[in-house]
Amino acid sequence: MDLKERIWLALEEVIDPEIHVNIVDLGLVYGLEVDENKNVSIRMTLTIPECPMADEIVQDVKSKVEALPEVNEAKVELVWEPAWTPALMTDQGIEEFRRQRSGL
């Protein structure tokens, strides 16, 4: 498994604290790049620009990615275009969201 794949797996461990679905399945991560010095740049959004948990989510992303021994540093860029919509969720994210809402 290459480094990018391990980073994506680490990002799946970051759970949106209000929706209780990981940020990858929510469709919040728009992309990531790794440079030759193993610095990681992550482009992501939040469900709403005024998300009260923004700082916590960004810090969790940085912590999870920087916990990988091969990673030197992780930087997170919050972007608002394109705006997030539920259509960006994966099938697994939709299923988890429904499960959370039904209490199962």
Jmol script that loads the backbone (N, CA, C; Angstrom):
load data "model"
ATOM      1  N   MET A   1       0.852  -1.177   0.000  1.00  0.00           N
ATOM      2  CA  MET A   1       0.000   0.000   0.000  1.00  0.00           C
ATOM      3  C   MET A   1       0.899   1.241   0.000  1.00  0.00           C
ATOM      4  N   ASP A   2       0.638   2.162  -0.914  1.00  0.00           N
ATOM      5  CA  ASP A   2       1.497   3.341  -0.981  1.00  0.00           C
ATOM      6  C   ASP A   2       1.058   4.391   0.046  1.00  0.00           C
ATOM      7  N   LEU A   3       1.866   5.437   0.171  1.00  0.00           N
ATOM      8  CA  LEU A   3       1.625   6.451   1.195  1.00  0.00           C
ATOM      9  C   LEU A   3       0.274   7.139   1.011  1.00  0.00           C
ATOM     10  N   LYS A   4      -0.085   7.463  -0.209  1.00  0.00           N
ATOM     11  CA  LYS A   4      -1.377   8.131  -0.425  1.00  0.00           C
ATOM     12  C   LYS A   4      -2.537   7.262   0.059  1.00  0.00           C
ATOM     13  N   GLU A   5      -2.457   5.978  -0.204  1.00  0.00           N
ATOM     14  CA  GLU A   5      -3.520   5.075   0.259  1.00  0.00           C
ATOM     15  C   GLU A   5      -3.586   5.057   1.783  1.00  0.00           C
ATOM     16  N   ARG A   6      -2.430   5.058   2.439  1.00  0.00           N
ATOM     17  CA  ARG A   6      -2.408   5.076   3.908  1.00  0.00           C
ATOM     18  C   ARG A   6      -2.961   6.396   4.447  1.00  0.00           C
ATOM     19  N   ILE A   7      -2.692   7.489   3.736  1.00  0.00           N
ATOM     20  CA  ILE A   7      -3.247   8.780   4.158  1.00  0.00           C
ATOM     21  C   ILE A   7      -4.769   8.757   4.047  1.00  0.00           C
ATOM     22  N   TRP A   8      -5.287   8.236   2.931  1.00  0.00           N
ATOM     23  CA  TRP A   8      -6.746   8.149   2.782  1.00  0.00           C
ATOM     24  C   TRP A   8      -7.351   7.302   3.904  1.00  0.00           C
ATOM     25  N   LEU A   9      -6.691   6.207   4.261  1.00  0.00           N
ATOM     26  CA  LEU A   9      -7.192   5.372   5.364  1.00  0.00           C
ATOM     27  C   LEU A   9      -7.172   6.138   6.678  1.00  0.00           C
ATOM     28  N   ALA A  10      -6.118   6.924   6.903  1.00  0.00           N
ATOM     29  CA  ALA A  10      -6.044   7.740   8.122  1.00  0.00           C
ATOM     30  C   ALA A  10      -7.180   8.764   8.145  1.00  0.00           C
ATOM     31  N   LEU A  11      -7.484   9.340   6.997  1.00  0.00           N
ATOM     32  CA  LEU A  11      -8.566  10.325   6.928  1.00  0.00           C
ATOM     33  C   LEU A  11      -9.925   9.694   7.210  1.00  0.00           C
ATOM     34  N   GLU A  12     -10.068   8.411   6.909  1.00  0.00           N
ATOM     35  CA  GLU A  12     -11.321   7.715   7.219  1.00  0.00           C
ATOM     36  C   GLU A  12     -11.536   7.585   8.723  1.00  0.00           C
ATOM     37  N   GLU A  13     -10.489   7.798   9.509  1.00  0.00           N
ATOM     38  CA  GLU A  13     -10.609   7.748  10.967  1.00  0.00           C
ATOM     39  C   GLU A  13     -11.101   9.070  11.552  1.00  0.00           C
ATOM     40  N   VAL A  14     -11.165  10.109  10.739  1.00  0.00           N
ATOM     41  CA  VAL A  14     -11.636  11.414  11.205  1.00  0.00           C
ATOM     42  C   VAL A  14     -13.155  11.449  11.050  1.00  0.00           C
ATOM     43  N   ILE A  15     -13.832  11.522  12.172  1.00  0.00           N
ATOM     44  CA  ILE A  15     -15.291  11.479  12.190  1.00  0.00           C
ATOM     45  C   ILE A  15     -15.838  12.890  12.401  1.00  0.00           C
ATOM     46  N   ASP A  16     -16.780  13.284  11.562  1.00  0.00           N
ATOM     47  CA  ASP A  16     -17.449  14.566  11.777  1.00  0.00           C
ATOM     48  C   ASP A  16     -18.211  14.447  13.095  1.00  0.00           C
ATOM     49  N   PRO A  17     -17.888  15.276  14.102  1.00  0.00           N
ATOM     50  CA  PRO A  17     -18.479  15.104  15.432  1.00  0.00           C
ATOM     51  C   PRO A  17     -19.976  15.394  15.505  1.00  0.00           C
ATOM     52  N   GLU A  18     -20.523  16.063  14.526  1.00  0.00           N
ATOM     53  CA  GLU A  18     -21.963  16.340  14.547  1.00  0.00           C
ATOM     54  C   GLU A  18     -22.761  15.323  13.747  1.00  0.00           C
ATOM     55  N   ILE A  19     -22.182  14.833  12.659  1.00  0.00           N
ATOM     56  CA  ILE A  19     -22.898  13.909  11.774  1.00  0.00           C
ATOM     57  C   ILE A  19     -22.535  12.454  12.075  1.00  0.00           C
ATOM     58  N   HIS A  20     -21.371  12.231  12.675  1.00  0.00           N
ATOM     59  CA  HIS A  20     -20.909  10.899  13.073  1.00  0.00           C
ATOM     60  C   HIS A  20     -20.631   9.979  11.891  1.00  0.00           C
ATOM     61  N   VAL A  21     -20.141  10.567  10.807  1.00  0.00           N
ATOM     62  CA  VAL A  21     -19.704   9.834   9.620  1.00  0.00           C
ATOM     63  C   VAL A  21     -18.312  10.353   9.301  1.00  0.00           C
ATOM     64  N   ASN A  22     -17.427   9.476   8.797  1.00  0.00           N
ATOM     65  CA  ASN A  22     -16.068   9.935   8.523  1.00  0.00           C
ATOM     66  C   ASN A  22     -16.046  10.927   7.362  1.00  0.00           C
ATOM     67  N   ILE A  23     -15.019  11.780   7.365  1.00  0.00           N
ATOM     68  CA  ILE A  23     -14.961  12.884   6.402  1.00  0.00           C
ATOM     69  C   ILE A  23     -14.752  12.424   4.966  1.00  0.00           C
ATOM     70  N   VAL A  24     -14.179  11.241   4.774  1.00  0.00           N
ATOM     71  CA  VAL A  24     -14.005  10.721   3.413  1.00  0.00           C
ATOM     72  C   VAL A  24     -15.361  10.304   2.855  1.00  0.00           C
ATOM     73  N   ASP A  25     -16.111   9.523   3.623  1.00  0.00           N
ATOM     74  CA  ASP A  25     -17.423   9.077   3.153  1.00  0.00           C
ATOM     75  C   ASP A  25     -18.429  10.223   3.065  1.00  0.00           C
ATOM     76  N   LEU A  26     -18.201  11.283   3.834  1.00  0.00           N
ATOM     77  CA  LEU A  26     -19.050  12.467   3.698  1.00  0.00           C
ATOM     78  C   LEU A  26     -18.749  13.231   2.414  1.00  0.00           C
ATOM     79  N   GLY A  27     -17.593  12.970   1.824  1.00  0.00           N
ATOM     80  CA  GLY A  27     -17.209  13.692   0.614  1.00  0.00           C
ATOM     81  C   GLY A  27     -16.587  15.045   0.904  1.00  0.00           C
ATOM     82  N   LEU A  28     -16.039  15.207   2.107  1.00  0.00           N
ATOM     83  CA  LEU A  28     -15.455  16.493   2.491  1.00  0.00           C
ATOM     84  C   LEU A  28     -14.031  16.681   1.982  1.00  0.00           C
ATOM     85  N   VAL A  29     -13.346  15.588   1.665  1.00  0.00           N
ATOM     86  CA  VAL A  29     -11.957  15.685   1.202  1.00  0.00           C
ATOM     87  C   VAL A  29     -11.960  15.744  -0.318  1.00  0.00           C
ATOM     88  N   TYR A  30     -11.495  16.858  -0.856  1.00  0.00           N
ATOM     89  CA  TYR A  30     -11.490  17.056  -2.308  1.00  0.00           C
ATOM     90  C   TYR A  30     -10.206  16.567  -2.956  1.00  0.00           C
ATOM     91  N   GLY A  31      -9.142  16.447  -2.191  1.00  0.00           N
ATOM     92  CA  GLY A  31      -7.903  15.946  -2.770  1.00  0.00           C
ATOM     93  C   GLY A  31      -6.741  16.080  -1.816  1.00  0.00           C
ATOM     94  N   LEU A  32      -5.669  15.358  -2.146  1.00  0.00           N
ATOM     95  CA  LEU A  32      -4.448  15.469  -1.354  1.00  0.00           C
ATOM     96  C   LEU A  32      -3.246  15.272  -2.252  1.00  0.00           C
ATOM     97  N   GLU A  33      -2.155  15.903  -1.846  1.00  0.00           N
ATOM     98  CA  GLU A  33      -0.894  15.784  -2.566  1.00  0.00           C
ATOM     99  C   GLU A  33       0.220  15.553  -1.563  1.00  0.00           C
ATOM    100  N   VAL A  34       1.217  14.792  -1.997  1.00  0.00           N
ATOM    101  CA  VAL A  34       2.400  14.538  -1.182  1.00  0.00           C
ATOM    102  C   VAL A  34       3.603  15.006  -1.984  1.00  0.00           C
ATOM    103  N   ASP A  35       4.418  15.895  -1.388  1.00  0.00           N
ATOM    104  CA  ASP A  35       5.595  16.365  -2.121  1.00  0.00           C
ATOM    105  C   ASP A  35       6.796  15.461  -1.847  1.00  0.00           C
ATOM    106  N   GLU A  36       7.925  15.790  -2.453  1.00  0.00           N
ATOM    107  CA  GLU A  36       9.128  14.953  -2.340  1.00  0.00           C
ATOM    108  C   GLU A  36       9.690  14.902  -0.921  1.00  0.00           C
ATOM    109  N   ASN A  37       9.309  15.870  -0.071  1.00  0.00           N
ATOM    110  CA  ASN A  37       9.762  15.883   1.322  1.00  0.00           C
ATOM    111  C   ASN A  37       8.752  15.243   2.269  1.00  0.00           C
ATOM    112  N   LYS A  38       7.750  14.582   1.692  1.00  0.00           N
ATOM    113  CA  LYS A  38       6.694  13.899   2.460  1.00  0.00           C
ATOM    114  C   LYS A  38       5.815  14.875   3.237  1.00  0.00           C
ATOM    115  N   ASN A  39       5.694  16.098   2.708  1.00  0.00           N
ATOM    116  CA  ASN A  39       4.727  17.057   3.233  1.00  0.00           C
ATOM    117  C   ASN A  39       3.413  16.810   2.503  1.00  0.00           C
ATOM    118  N   VAL A  40       2.332  16.791   3.259  1.00  0.00           N
ATOM    119  CA  VAL A  40       1.023  16.468   2.704  1.00  0.00           C
ATOM    120  C   VAL A  40       0.150  17.723   2.704  1.00  0.00           C
ATOM    121  N   SER A  41      -0.462  18.003   1.574  1.00  0.00           N
ATOM    122  CA  SER A  41      -1.425  19.099   1.446  1.00  0.00           C
ATOM    123  C   SER A  41      -2.790  18.486   1.190  1.00  0.00           C
ATOM    124  N   ILE A  42      -3.747  18.857   2.017  1.00  0.00           N
ATOM    125  CA  ILE A  42      -5.095  18.306   1.920  1.00  0.00           C
ATOM    126  C   ILE A  42      -6.067  19.445   1.631  1.00  0.00           C
ATOM    127  N   ARG A  43      -6.854  19.287   0.572  1.00  0.00           N
ATOM    128  CA  ARG A  43      -7.922  20.240   0.241  1.00  0.00           C
ATOM    129  C   ARG A  43      -9.233  19.609   0.684  1.00  0.00           C
ATOM    130  N   MET A  44      -9.935  20.332   1.528  1.00  0.00           N
ATOM    131  CA  MET A  44     -11.202  19.796   2.017  1.00  0.00           C
ATOM    132  C   MET A  44     -12.168  20.929   2.311  1.00  0.00           C
ATOM    133  N   THR A  45     -13.389  20.548   2.564  1.00  0.00           N
ATOM    134  CA  THR A  45     -14.421  21.503   2.925  1.00  0.00           C
ATOM    135  C   THR A  45     -15.116  20.999   4.178  1.00  0.00           C
ATOM    136  N   LEU A  46     -16.110  21.716   4.602  1.00  0.00           N
ATOM    137  CA  LEU A  46     -16.958  21.306   5.714  1.00  0.00           C
ATOM    138  C   LEU A  46     -18.403  21.338   5.226  1.00  0.00           C
ATOM    139  N   THR A  47     -19.292  20.749   5.992  1.00  0.00           N
ATOM    140  CA  THR A  47     -20.681  20.691   5.540  1.00  0.00           C
ATOM    141  C   THR A  47     -21.298  22.082   5.436  1.00  0.00           C
ATOM    142  N   ILE A  48     -20.868  22.991   6.316  1.00  0.00           N
ATOM    143  CA  ILE A  48     -21.295  24.393   6.237  1.00  0.00           C
ATOM    144  C   ILE A  48     -20.106  25.275   6.598  1.00  0.00           C
ATOM    145  N   PRO A  49     -19.992  26.443   5.988  1.00  0.00           N
ATOM    146  CA  PRO A  49     -18.848  27.314   6.287  1.00  0.00           C
ATOM    147  C   PRO A  49     -18.758  27.730   7.756  1.00  0.00           C
ATOM    148  N   GLU A  50     -19.890  27.862   8.420  1.00  0.00           N
ATOM    149  CA  GLU A  50     -19.865  28.291   9.819  1.00  0.00           C
ATOM    150  C   GLU A  50     -19.882  27.107  10.793  1.00  0.00           C
ATOM    151  N   CYS A  51     -19.353  25.990  10.366  1.00  0.00           N
ATOM    152  CA  CYS A  51     -19.301  24.772  11.185  1.00  0.00           C
ATOM    153  C   CYS A  51     -18.621  25.068  12.524  1.00  0.00           C
ATOM    154  N   PRO A  52     -19.309  24.835  13.644  1.00  0.00           N
ATOM    155  CA  PRO A  52     -18.718  25.130  14.947  1.00  0.00           C
ATOM    156  C   PRO A  52     -17.573  24.188  15.322  1.00  0.00           C
ATOM    157  N   MET A  53     -17.445  23.084  14.616  1.00  0.00           N
ATOM    158  CA  MET A  53     -16.405  22.103  14.927  1.00  0.00           C
ATOM    159  C   MET A  53     -15.224  22.179  13.957  1.00  0.00           C
ATOM    160  N   ALA A  54     -15.133  23.247  13.174  1.00  0.00           N
ATOM    161  CA  ALA A  54     -14.109  23.361  12.130  1.00  0.00           C
ATOM    162  C   ALA A  54     -12.700  23.166  12.674  1.00  0.00           C
ATOM    163  N   ASP A  55     -12.352  23.880  13.738  1.00  0.00           N
ATOM    164  CA  ASP A  55     -10.993  23.775  14.276  1.00  0.00           C
ATOM    165  C   ASP A  55     -10.686  22.358  14.748  1.00  0.00           C
ATOM    166  N   GLU A  56     -11.653  21.731  15.391  1.00  0.00           N
ATOM    167  CA  GLU A  56     -11.471  20.367  15.888  1.00  0.00           C
ATOM    168  C   GLU A  56     -11.266  19.383  14.731  1.00  0.00           C
ATOM    169  N   ILE A  57     -12.051  19.513  13.684  1.00  0.00           N
ATOM    170  CA  ILE A  57     -11.932  18.615  12.534  1.00  0.00           C
ATOM    171  C   ILE A  57     -10.580  18.800  11.853  1.00  0.00           C
ATOM    172  N   VAL A  58     -10.185  20.044  11.610  1.00  0.00           N
ATOM    173  CA  VAL A  58      -8.897  20.315  10.961  1.00  0.00           C
ATOM    174  C   VAL A  58      -7.749  19.770  11.808  1.00  0.00           C
ATOM    175  N   GLN A  59      -7.796  19.971  13.117  1.00  0.00           N
ATOM    176  CA  GLN A  59      -6.733  19.464  13.989  1.00  0.00           C
ATOM    177  C   GLN A  59      -6.701  17.940  13.976  1.00  0.00           C
ATOM    178  N   ASP A  60      -7.861  17.313  13.944  1.00  0.00           N
ATOM    179  CA  ASP A  60      -7.924  15.850  13.892  1.00  0.00           C
ATOM    180  C   ASP A  60      -7.324  15.331  12.584  1.00  0.00           C
ATOM    181  N   VAL A  61      -7.605  16.010  11.473  1.00  0.00           N
ATOM    182  CA  VAL A  61      -7.020  15.637  10.178  1.00  0.00           C
ATOM    183  C   VAL A  61      -5.501  15.707  10.268  1.00  0.00           C
ATOM    184  N   LYS A  62      -4.981  16.836  10.745  1.00  0.00           N
ATOM    185  CA  LYS A  62      -3.525  16.999  10.862  1.00  0.00           C
ATOM    186  C   LYS A  62      -2.924  15.912  11.755  1.00  0.00           C
ATOM    187  N   SER A  63      -3.533  15.673  12.895  1.00  0.00           N
ATOM    188  CA  SER A  63      -3.007  14.685  13.847  1.00  0.00           C
ATOM    189  C   SER A  63      -2.979  13.283  13.263  1.00  0.00           C
ATOM    190  N   LYS A  64      -4.073  12.893  12.615  1.00  0.00           N
ATOM    191  CA  LYS A  64      -4.140  11.536  12.052  1.00  0.00           C
ATOM    192  C   LYS A  64      -3.116  11.351  10.936  1.00  0.00           C
ATOM    193  N   VAL A  65      -2.969  12.350  10.072  1.00  0.00           N
ATOM    194  CA  VAL A  65      -2.033  12.225   8.954  1.00  0.00           C
ATOM    195  C   VAL A  65      -0.594  12.305   9.453  1.00  0.00           C
ATOM    196  N   GLU A  66      -0.306  13.220  10.363  1.00  0.00           N
ATOM    197  CA  GLU A  66       1.059  13.358  10.880  1.00  0.00           C
ATOM    198  C   GLU A  66       1.462  12.190  11.771  1.00  0.00           C
ATOM    199  N   ALA A  67       0.507  11.376  12.198  1.00  0.00           N
ATOM    200  CA  ALA A  67       0.830  10.178  12.980  1.00  0.00           C
ATOM    201  C   ALA A  67       1.464   9.092  12.114  1.00  0.00           C
ATOM    202  N   LEU A  68       1.307   9.201  10.796  1.00  0.00           N
ATOM    203  CA  LEU A  68       1.954   8.241   9.894  1.00  0.00           C
ATOM    204  C   LEU A  68       3.453   8.523   9.900  1.00  0.00           C
ATOM    205  N   PRO A  69       4.283   7.519  10.173  1.00  0.00           N
ATOM    206  CA  PRO A  69       5.721   7.769  10.324  1.00  0.00           C
ATOM    207  C   PRO A  69       6.397   8.354   9.092  1.00  0.00           C
ATOM    208  N   GLU A  70       5.856   8.100   7.910  1.00  0.00           N
ATOM    209  CA  GLU A  70       6.488   8.608   6.691  1.00  0.00           C
ATOM    210  C   GLU A  70       6.175  10.079   6.427  1.00  0.00           C
ATOM    211  N   VAL A  71       5.172  10.621   7.106  1.00  0.00           N
ATOM    212  CA  VAL A  71       4.729  11.990   6.836  1.00  0.00           C
ATOM    213  C   VAL A  71       5.533  12.976   7.668  1.00  0.00           C
ATOM    214  N   ASN A  72       6.033  14.003   6.993  1.00  0.00           N
ATOM    215  CA  ASN A  72       6.771  15.065   7.667  1.00  0.00           C
ATOM    216  C   ASN A  72       5.809  16.070   8.293  1.00  0.00           C
ATOM    217  N   GLU A  73       4.902  16.605   7.474  1.00  0.00           N
ATOM    218  CA  GLU A  73       3.960  17.623   7.940  1.00  0.00           C
ATOM    219  C   GLU A  73       2.696  17.558   7.093  1.00  0.00           C
ATOM    220  N   ALA A  74       1.569  17.874   7.722  1.00  0.00           N
ATOM    221  CA  ALA A  74       0.297  17.929   6.997  1.00  0.00           C
ATOM    222  C   ALA A  74      -0.269  19.337   7.093  1.00  0.00           C
ATOM    223  N   LYS A  75      -0.699  19.848   5.958  1.00  0.00           N
ATOM    224  CA  LYS A  75      -1.361  21.156   5.916  1.00  0.00           C
ATOM    225  C   LYS A  75      -2.753  20.952   5.348  1.00  0.00           C
ATOM    226  N   VAL A  76      -3.709  21.628   5.958  1.00  0.00           N
ATOM    227  CA  VAL A  76      -5.101  21.506   5.539  1.00  0.00           C
ATOM    228  C   VAL A  76      -5.564  22.853   4.995  1.00  0.00           C
ATOM    229  N   GLU A  77      -6.094  22.827   3.791  1.00  0.00           N
ATOM    230  CA  GLU A  77      -6.681  24.024   3.192  1.00  0.00           C
ATOM    231  C   GLU A  77      -8.188  23.821   3.124  1.00  0.00           C
ATOM    232  N   LEU A  78      -8.926  24.667   3.846  1.00  0.00           N
ATOM    233  CA  LEU A  78     -10.382  24.623   3.760  1.00  0.00           C
ATOM    234  C   LEU A  78     -10.818  25.438   2.557  1.00  0.00           C
ATOM    235  N   VAL A  79     -11.629  24.831   1.719  1.00  0.00           N
ATOM    236  CA  VAL A  79     -12.138  25.503   0.522  1.00  0.00           C
ATOM    237  C   VAL A  79     -13.664  25.440   0.541  1.00  0.00           C
ATOM    238  N   TRP A  80     -14.278  26.387  -0.125  1.00  0.00           N
ATOM    239  CA  TRP A  80     -15.745  26.457  -0.117  1.00  0.00           C
ATOM    240  C   TRP A  80     -16.339  26.291  -1.506  1.00  0.00           C
ATOM    241  N   GLU A  81     -15.478  26.104  -2.485  1.00  0.00           N
ATOM    242  CA  GLU A  81     -15.917  25.851  -3.855  1.00  0.00           C
ATOM    243  C   GLU A  81     -15.262  24.565  -4.333  1.00  0.00           C
ATOM    244  N   PRO A  82     -15.978  23.608  -4.792  1.00  0.00           N
ATOM    245  CA  PRO A  82     -17.432  23.593  -4.823  1.00  0.00           C
ATOM    246  C   PRO A  82     -18.001  23.426  -3.421  1.00  0.00           C
ATOM    247  N   ALA A  83     -19.171  23.958  -3.220  1.00  0.00           N
ATOM    248  CA  ALA A  83     -19.840  23.827  -1.930  1.00  0.00           C
ATOM    249  C   ALA A  83     -20.219  22.365  -1.705  1.00  0.00           C
ATOM    250  N   TRP A  84     -20.143  21.938  -0.453  1.00  0.00           N
ATOM    251  CA  TRP A  84     -20.515  20.563  -0.124  1.00  0.00           C
ATOM    252  C   TRP A  84     -22.030  20.408  -0.245  1.00  0.00           C
ATOM    253  N   THR A  85     -22.435  19.258  -0.766  1.00  0.00           N
ATOM    254  CA  THR A  85     -23.841  18.851  -0.770  1.00  0.00           C
ATOM    255  C   THR A  85     -23.879  17.365  -0.428  1.00  0.00           C
ATOM    256  N   PRO A  86     -25.006  16.855   0.042  1.00  0.00           N
ATOM    257  CA  PRO A  86     -25.102  15.425   0.333  1.00  0.00           C
ATOM    258  C   PRO A  86     -24.803  14.538  -0.878  1.00  0.00           C
ATOM    259  N   ALA A  87     -24.909  15.073  -2.077  1.00  0.00           N
ATOM    260  CA  ALA A  87     -24.609  14.294  -3.284  1.00  0.00           C
ATOM    261  C   ALA A  87     -23.143  13.871  -3.337  1.00  0.00           C
ATOM    262  N   LEU A  88     -22.275  14.513  -2.549  1.00  0.00           N
ATOM    263  CA  LEU A  88     -20.855  14.153  -2.522  1.00  0.00           C
ATOM    264  C   LEU A  88     -20.567  12.950  -1.623  1.00  0.00           C
ATOM    265  N   MET A  89     -21.545  12.526  -0.845  1.00  0.00           N
ATOM    266  CA  MET A  89     -21.346  11.397   0.060  1.00  0.00           C
ATOM    267  C   MET A  89     -21.221  10.094  -0.725  1.00  0.00           C
ATOM    268  N   THR A  90     -20.394   9.189  -0.207  1.00  0.00           N
ATOM    269  CA  THR A  90     -20.298   7.858  -0.797  1.00  0.00           C
ATOM    270  C   THR A  90     -21.534   7.055  -0.389  1.00  0.00           C
ATOM    271  N   ASP A  91     -21.747   5.937  -1.061  1.00  0.00           N
ATOM    272  CA  ASP A  91     -22.855   5.058  -0.677  1.00  0.00           C
ATOM    273  C   ASP A  91     -22.694   4.612   0.769  1.00  0.00           C
ATOM    274  N   GLN A  92     -21.463   4.323   1.164  1.00  0.00           N
ATOM    275  CA  GLN A  92     -21.202   3.902   2.543  1.00  0.00           C
ATOM    276  C   GLN A  92     -21.530   5.035   3.518  1.00  0.00           C
ATOM    277  N   GLY A  93     -21.206   6.266   3.138  1.00  0.00           N
ATOM    278  CA  GLY A  93     -21.517   7.419   3.977  1.00  0.00           C
ATOM    279  C   GLY A  93     -23.012   7.615   4.142  1.00  0.00           C
ATOM    280  N   ILE A  94     -23.744   7.453   3.062  1.00  0.00           N
ATOM    281  CA  ILE A  94     -25.205   7.581   3.116  1.00  0.00           C
ATOM    282  C   ILE A  94     -25.788   6.513   4.027  1.00  0.00           C
ATOM    283  N   GLU A  95     -25.299   5.291   3.862  1.00  0.00           N
ATOM    284  CA  GLU A  95     -25.766   4.177   4.700  1.00  0.00           C
ATOM    285  C   GLU A  95     -25.489   4.454   6.179  1.00  0.00           C
ATOM    286  N   GLU A  96     -24.282   4.913   6.499  1.00  0.00           N
ATOM    287  CA  GLU A  96     -23.919   5.206   7.887  1.00  0.00           C
ATOM    288  C   GLU A  96     -24.768   6.354   8.430  1.00  0.00           C
ATOM    289  N   PHE A  97     -24.977   7.380   7.625  1.00  0.00           N
ATOM    290  CA  PHE A  97     -25.809   8.512   8.035  1.00  0.00           C
ATOM    291  C   PHE A  97     -27.221   8.037   8.363  1.00  0.00           C
ATOM    292  N   ARG A  98     -27.787   7.203   7.516  1.00  0.00           N
ATOM    293  CA  ARG A  98     -29.142   6.671   7.760  1.00  0.00           C
ATOM    294  C   ARG A  98     -29.177   5.820   9.027  1.00  0.00           C
ATOM    295  N   ARG A  99     -28.142   5.009   9.212  1.00  0.00           N
ATOM    296  CA  ARG A  99     -28.063   4.165  10.406  1.00  0.00           C
ATOM    297  C   ARG A  99     -28.012   5.040  11.664  1.00  0.00           C
ATOM    298  N   GLN A 100     -27.219   6.103  11.619  1.00  0.00           N
ATOM    299  CA  GLN A 100     -27.113   7.016  12.760  1.00  0.00           C
ATOM    300  C   GLN A 100     -28.466   7.651  13.073  1.00  0.00           C
ATOM    301  N   ARG A 101     -29.174   8.055  12.036  1.00  0.00           N
ATOM    302  CA  ARG A 101     -30.458   8.737  12.222  1.00  0.00           C
ATOM    303  C   ARG A 101     -31.548   7.787  12.715  1.00  0.00           C
ATOM    304  N   SER A 102     -31.446   6.512  12.354  1.00  0.00           N
ATOM    305  CA  SER A 102     -32.475   5.556  12.779  1.00  0.00           C
ATOM    306  C   SER A 102     -32.174   4.964  14.149  1.00  0.00           C
ATOM    307  N   GLY A 103     -30.970   5.233  14.667  1.00  0.00           N
ATOM    308  CA  GLY A 103     -30.605   4.736  15.986  1.00  0.00           C
ATOM    309  C   GLY A 103     -30.161   3.293  16.007  1.00  0.00           C
ATOM    310  N   LEU A 104     -29.839   2.726  14.846  1.00  0.00           N
ATOM    311  CA  LEU A 104     -29.404   1.320  14.793  1.00  0.00           C
ATOM    312  C   LEU A 104     -27.925   1.191  15.063  1.00  0.00           C
TER     313      LEU A 104
END
end "model"
wireframe off; spacefill off
backbone 0.3
color backbone group
